[in-house]
């Protein structure tokens, strides 16, 4: 895997919108924070456009992203938001430029599709907050501070207390390549050439607004596709904006654990990643170690 170089003062950053449209105020506030970090910030020409639910037509969104990927001076590509639309770009991207001049891609949610195709092409990227989070939470937010520290060269290390679903955790220690992201987006890529399931990797999942039966269906899709036969650990992040379904056999998280009953790899629930205030950065495609203890979760990446 190619890991982009750490950021330095005066490096060039570009904000792009490869999926949904976004309020210009959010982008302006995010750009101001990147400037506080000492970066030279540009907003891509089409990042603030609107075409229905999208931030411009396909060729406009593609042009911004491809230009940023190809520009040797760009060191950071911050996606302004997720939403929907990255799938339109996957078969049109060219990775020759970014392989020659590696740079950080940062985002989550629908950006999971970009993380997958970057990983497929051997490039490490960062699953982390985007413009809306930076604008609303500010530079002092813990997730934003972690994001900055990782981009500027600090090792990624989380020492967390076991959270509210600790009774579901399966204890154990594992290591492997980190992959995954938004569950519904990741599942939509299964069976395509744009996703790679690393053998003995660590999968993490999160989602927003998905009803429990749909999550159950996607978990079983992963199971039937053989994903759980290959992995070495599972991190269940934040599932938000949903109501429990009393017509299901159990709660959403309990249903996930039921589907994993026959496996032995460690599993932790309620990890601070996803559509929530605590959305801690994680290095996609990089090796990670996971240690799930009774009252503690340790996660590390160099």
DALIN-V304583 format. One record per residue. N is the residue number from 1. RES is the residue in three letters. OMEGA is omega as a letter, one per 30 degrees, with the letter a starting at -180 (none if undefined). Layout:
# DALIN-V304583
N_RES_OMEGA, N_RES_OMEGA
This chain:
# DALIN-V304583
1_UNK_l, 2_UNK_l, 3_UNK_a, 4_UNK_l, 5_UNK_l, 6_UNK_l, 7_UNK_l, 8_UNK_l, 9_UNK_l, 10_UNK_l, 11_UNK_a, 12_UNK_l, 13_UNK_l, 14_UNK_l, 15_UNK_a, 16_UNK_l, 17_UNK_a, 18_UNK_a, 19_UNK_a, 20_UNK_l, 21_UNK_a, 22_UNK_l, 23_UNK_a, 24_UNK_a, 25_UNK_l, 26_UNK_l, 27_UNK_l, 28_UNK_a, 29_UNK_l, 30_UNK_l, 31_UNK_l, 32_UNK_l, 33_UNK_l, 34_UNK_l, 35_UNK_l, 36_UNK_l, 37_UNK_a, 38_UNK_a, 39_UNK_l, 40_UNK_a, 41_UNK_l, 42_UNK_l, 43_UNK_a, 44_UNK_a, 45_UNK_a, 46_UNK_a, 47_UNK_a, 48_UNK_l, 49_UNK_l, 50_UNK_l, 51_UNK_a, 52_UNK_l, 53_UNK_a, 54_UNK_l, 55_UNK_a, 56_UNK_l, 57_UNK_a, 58_UNK_a, 59_UNK_l, 60_UNK_l, 61_UNK_l, 62_UNK_a, 63_UNK_a, 64_UNK_a, 65_UNK_a, 66_UNK_l, 67_UNK_l, 68_UNK_l, 69_UNK_a, 70_UNK_a, 71_UNK_a, 72_UNK_a, 73_UNK_a, 74_UNK_l, 75_UNK_a, 76_UNK_l, 77_UNK_l, 78_UNK_l, 79_UNK_a, 80_UNK_l, 81_UNK_l, 82_UNK_a, 83_UNK_l, 84_UNK_l, 85_UNK_a, 86_UNK_a, 87_UNK_l, 88_UNK_a, 89_UNK_a, 90_UNK_a, 91_UNK_a, 92_UNK_a, 93_UNK_l, 94_UNK_a, 95_UNK_a, 96_UNK_a, 97_UNK_a, 98_UNK_l, 99_UNK_l, 100_UNK_a, 101_UNK_a, 102_UNK_l, 103_UNK_a, 104_UNK_l, 105_UNK_a, 106_UNK_l, 107_UNK_l, 108_UNK_a, 109_UNK_l, 110_UNK_l, 111_UNK_l, 112_UNK_l, 113_UNK_l, 114_UNK_l, 115_UNK_a, 116_UNK_a, 117_UNK_l, 118_UNK_l, 119_UNK_l, 120_UNK_a, 121_UNK_l, 122_UNK_a, 123_UNK_l, 124_UNK_l, 125_UNK_a, 126_UNK_l, 127_UNK_a, 128_UNK_a, 129_UNK_l, 130_UNK_a, 131_UNK_a, 132_UNK_a, 133_UNK_l, 134_UNK_a, 135_UNK_a, 136_UNK_a, 137_UNK_l, 138_UNK_a, 139_UNK_a, 140_UNK_l, 141_UNK_a, 142_UNK_l, 143_UNK_l, 144_UNK_l, 145_UNK_l, 146_UNK_a, 147_UNK_l, 148_UNK_a, 149_UNK_l, 150_UNK_a, 151_UNK_a, 152_UNK_l, 153_UNK_l, 154_UNK_l, 155_UNK_a, 156_UNK_a, 157_UNK_l, 158_UNK_l, 159_UNK_a, 160_UNK_l, 161_UNK_l, 162_UNK_a, 163_UNK_a, 164_UNK_l, 165_UNK_a, 166_UNK_l, 167_UNK_l, 168_UNK_a, 169_UNK_l, 170_UNK_a, 171_UNK_l, 172_UNK_a, 173_UNK_l, 174_UNK_l, 175_UNK_a, 176_UNK_a, 177_UNK_a, 178_UNK_l, 179_UNK_l, 180_UNK_a, 181_UNK_l, 182_UNK_a, 183_UNK_a, 184_UNK_l, 185_UNK_a, 186_UNK_l, 187_UNK_a, 188_UNK_a, 189_UNK_a, 190_UNK_a, 191_UNK_l, 192_UNK_l, 193_UNK_a, 194_UNK_l, 195_UNK_l, 196_UNK_l, 197_UNK_a, 198_UNK_l, 199_UNK_a, 200_UNK_l, 201_UNK_l, 202_UNK_a, 203_UNK_l, 204_UNK_a, 205_UNK_l, 206_UNK_l, 207_UNK_a, 208_UNK_l, 209_UNK_l, 210_UNK_l, 211_UNK_a, 212_UNK_a, 213_UNK_l, 214_UNK_l, 215_UNK_l, 216_UNK_l, 217_UNK_a, 218_UNK_l, 219_UNK_l, 220_UNK_l, 221_UNK_l, 222_UNK_a, 223_UNK_a, 224_UNK_l, 225_UNK_l, 226_UNK_a, 227_UNK_a, 228_UNK_l, 229_UNK_a, 230_UNK_a, 231_UNK_a, 232_UNK_a, 233_UNK_a, 234_UNK_l, 235_UNK_l, 236_UNK_a, 237_UNK_a, 238_UNK_l, 239_UNK_a, 240_UNK_l, 241_UNK_l, 242_UNK_l, 243_UNK_l, 244_UNK_a, 245_UNK_a, 246_UNK_l, 247_UNK_l, 248_UNK_a, 249_UNK_a, 250_UNK_l, 251_UNK_a, 252_UNK_a, 253_UNK_l, 254_UNK_l, 255_UNK_l, 256_UNK_a, 257_UNK_l, 258_UNK_a, 259_UNK_a, 260_UNK_a, 261_UNK_a, 262_UNK_a, 263_UNK_a, 264_UNK_a, 265_UNK_l, 266_UNK_a, 267_UNK_l, 268_UNK_a, 269_UNK_l, 270_UNK_l, 271_UNK_a, 272_UNK_l, 273_UNK_l, 274_UNK_a, 275_UNK_a, 276_UNK_l, 277_UNK_l, 278_UNK_l, 279_UNK_a, 280_UNK_a, 281_UNK_l, 282_UNK_a, 283_UNK_a, 284_UNK_l, 285_UNK_l, 286_UNK_l, 287_UNK_a, 288_UNK_l, 289_UNK_a, 290_UNK_l, 291_UNK_a, 292_UNK_l, 293_UNK_a, 294_UNK_a, 295_UNK_a, 296_UNK_l, 297_UNK_l, 298_UNK_l, 299_UNK_a, 300_UNK_l, 301_UNK_l, 302_UNK_none
